[in-house]
Structures are given as structure tokens and as C-alpha cells.
Amino acid sequence: MRSTKQWQAEFRALRRIALASPLTEDLKWRLPCYSYQGSNVAIIQGFKEYCALMFFKGALLKDPRRILVAPGASQAGRQVRFKDLRDIVALESTVKAYITEAIEVEKAGLNVTLKRTSDFKIPAEFQSRLDKNAALKTAFHALTPGRQRAYLFYFAQPKQSQTRLSRVEKCIPQILKGRGLND
């Protein structure tokens, strides 16, 4: 496994591609971030197993190559993930096209329509626990909307009810402490 500090060659290659476009580079969140007329368009990210070019409004991109991945519970952002420099070289023309499309999205003033927390379905396994435990219900509704959405997304992912129930049970103590899924 590679640590995030080991993506230097990949970061240089992605920076070169991004800087060949009309995007402006800044350092945000200690990462190279690219904007168009003051609006964030993309950011280079490093993780243990991959590095990524994440488009802030990636959900609006057409993605004909089917290479965009939603990171976590993100509604708007989408990543192009790379495991090594060869991946970047192989996808360079595609990445350039995606950057061009992302700039056009900004020029057009398009925005991702985000779901509100109330738009997310509460899995039956979690609803049952909320109905039986007033303290849990109070604690859950006291969480920020983003933390609520993260839990709902996490609970709803498994196909089997038993797995959903197991996730709910595991997270109840954390919810009662007022903590989010990843706190």
C-alpha cells in the first residue's frame, strides 16, 4: 500500500494536465485545487490505495467512459481514480475532456440539485430502533443534516436486512454520543 505522500509523480502529472486548461490553481485543504472564475472545479486527492482528480460538480458530467466514482455519500462530487502513473497517462485525453466539460458546467452556471435529509428513506431497521428509543431519536435529530445523511446512506447500502441491522446496532452508541459516522 502507498501512503498519500507517495503520490508525488501522479500529482505532478495531474497538475500538468489541469494547468494546461483555463483553470486557476490554488492550495485549498492543503491540496491542489482548480477553479474557474472563482468557482471550484476540481481537486487532486491522495489516499492509501489510489489518488484521484475529484470534480466538485462531477454528478453533472456525462461520463461516457464510466470512470467517475462517487466518493462516500457525496451527492455532487465524482472522482477519477488512479492507482499509478500509467493510469493517468492512459486516461490523459479523457481527463482533459472531462475538465473541459466541467468548465462548461461552470460557464453555464449549472448546480447539482441536492437531496434534503428528509428526502432520504430511513431503512426499516433503523426506523424500528428510533420508534423504540426516544433518546436515540432525539440524538439522531440533533445531528447535523450531513451526519444524518451519512448514517442513512450507510444503513441503506447493504442488501440484506441482517447486515443493515448490524450496522444500526453498531452505530447506536456513537449516535447517542452526538457523533457522526466518521467522527
C-alpha positions in Angstrom: 0.0 0.0 0.0 1.2 3.5 -0.8 0.8 6.4 1.6 -0.7 9.7 0.4 2.9 11.2 0.4 3.9 8.7 -2.3 1.7 10.1 -5.0 4.1 12.9 -6.0 4.7 11.8 -9.6 1.0 11.2 -10.0 0.2 14.7 -8.5 2.7 16.3 -10.9 1.1 14.6 -13.9 -2.4 15.6 -12.9 -1.3 19.2 -12.1 0.3 19.4 -15.6 -3.0 18.3 -17.2 -5.1 20.7 -15.1 -2.7 23.6 -15.7 -2.9 23.1 -19.5 -6.6 24.2 -19.2 -8.0 27.6 -18.3 -8.3 26.6 -14.7 -6.5 28.6 -11.9 -4.6 26.6 -9.3 -4.8 27.3 -5.6 -3.9 25.4 -2.5 -7.1 24.5 -0.6 -7.4 22.0 2.2 -3.6 21.5 1.7 -4.3 20.1 -1.8 -4.0 21.4 -5.3 -7.4 22.8 -6.2 -8.5 24.2 -9.6 -11.1 26.8 -10.1 -12.8 28.7 -13.0 -13.6 32.4 -12.3 -13.5 31.8 -8.6 -15.6 28.6 -8.5 -14.0 25.3 -7.5 -14.0 22.8 -10.4 -11.6 20.0 -9.4 -9.1 19.0 -6.7 -6.3 16.4 -6.6 -6.6 14.0 -3.7 -4.3 11.3 -2.4 -5.5 8.2 -0.5 -3.8 5.0 0.6 -4.8 2.9 -2.4 -5.3 5.5 -5.1 -5.1 9.1 -6.0 -7.9 11.0 -7.6 -9.0 14.0 -9.6 -12.3 15.0 -7.9 -14.8 17.2 -9.8 -16.9 19.2 -7.4 -19.9 19.0 -9.7 -19.0 15.7 -11.2 -22.6 14.4 -11.0 -23.4 16.8 -13.8 -20.7 15.4 -16.2 -21.8 12.9 -18.9 -19.1 10.3 -18.1 -19.2 8.4 -21.4 -16.2 6.3 -20.2 -17.9 5.3 -16.9 -14.8 6.3 -14.9 -16.4 8.7 -12.4 -16.9 7.3 -8.8 -19.0 9.0 -6.1 -16.8 9.3 -3.0 -18.7 8.1 0.0 -22.1 9.6 0.3 -21.3 12.6 -1.9 -24.2 13.9 -4.0 -22.3 16.2 -6.2 -18.6 15.2 -6.3 -17.2 12.5 -8.5 -13.6 11.1 -8.7 -11.5 9.7 -11.4 -9.3 7.3 -9.5 -5.7 6.3 -10.5 -3.6 3.5 -9.0 -0.4 4.6 -10.7 1.2 7.0 -13.2 0.3 4.6 -16.1 -3.4 5.0 -15.4 -3.0 8.8 -15.7 -1.1 8.5 -19.0 -3.7 6.1 -20.4 -6.6 8.4 -19.5 -5.0 11.8 -20.2 -7.1 12.7 -23.2 -10.3 11.6 -21.3 -9.3 13.6 -18.2 -8.7 16.7 -20.4 -12.2 16.2 -22.0 -13.8 15.9 -18.5 -12.0 19.1 -17.4 -13.3 20.9 -20.5 -16.8 19.7 -19.7 -16.5 20.7 -16.1 -15.5 24.2 -17.2 -18.6 24.3 -19.5 -20.8 23.3 -16.5 -19.4 26.3 -14.6 -19.8 28.7 -17.5 -23.5 27.6 -17.8 -24.0 28.2 -14.1 -25.3 24.7 -13.5 -25.7 23.3 -10.0 -26.3 19.8 -8.6 -29.8 19.6 -7.1 -29.0 18.2 -3.7 -31.4 15.9 -1.8 -32.5 17.2 1.6 -32.1 14.8 4.5 -35.9 14.4 4.6 -35.7 13.0 1.0 -33.6 10.0 2.2 -35.6 6.9 3.1 -34.9 5.7 6.6 -34.3 2.0 6.5 -36.9 0.0 8.4 -34.3 -1.5 10.7 -33.2 2.0 11.8 -36.8 3.3 12.0 -37.7 0.5 14.3 -34.9 1.5 16.7 -35.9 5.1 16.5 -39.5 4.2 17.4 -38.4 2.2 20.4 -35.8 4.5 21.8 -36.7 8.2 22.4 -33.1 9.1 23.4 -31.8 7.7 20.1 -34.4 9.6 18.1 -33.6 12.8 19.9 -29.8 12.3 19.5 -30.2 11.4 15.8 -32.3 14.5 15.0 -29.8 16.7 17.0 -27.1 15.6 14.5 -26.2 17.9 11.6 -28.1 17.1 8.4 -24.8 15.9 6.8 -24.2 13.5 9.6 -27.8 12.2 9.4 -27.4 11.7 5.7 -24.2 9.8 6.2 -25.8 7.4 8.6 -28.9 6.9 6.4 -26.7 6.2 3.4 -24.5 3.8 5.4 -27.5 1.9 6.9 -29.3 1.6 3.5 -26.3 0.2 1.5 -26.5 -3.5 2.4 -29.0 -5.7 0.5 -29.6 -8.0 3.5 -31.7 -6.8 6.4 -29.4 -8.6 8.9 -26.4 -6.6 7.7 -28.4 -3.3 7.9 -29.5 -4.2 11.4 -25.9 -5.0 12.4 -24.8 -1.6 11.1 -27.6 0.2 13.0 -26.7 -1.6 16.3 -23.0 -0.9 15.9 -23.7 2.9 15.4 -26.3 3.5 18.1 -23.6 4.3 20.8 -22.0 6.8 18.5 -25.3 8.5 17.6 -26.2 8.7 21.3 -22.8 10.5 21.9 -23.7 13.0 19.2 -21.0 11.8 16.9 -21.2 11.4 13.1 -20.4 8.2 11.3 -16.7 9.2 10.7 -16.0 11.2 13.8 
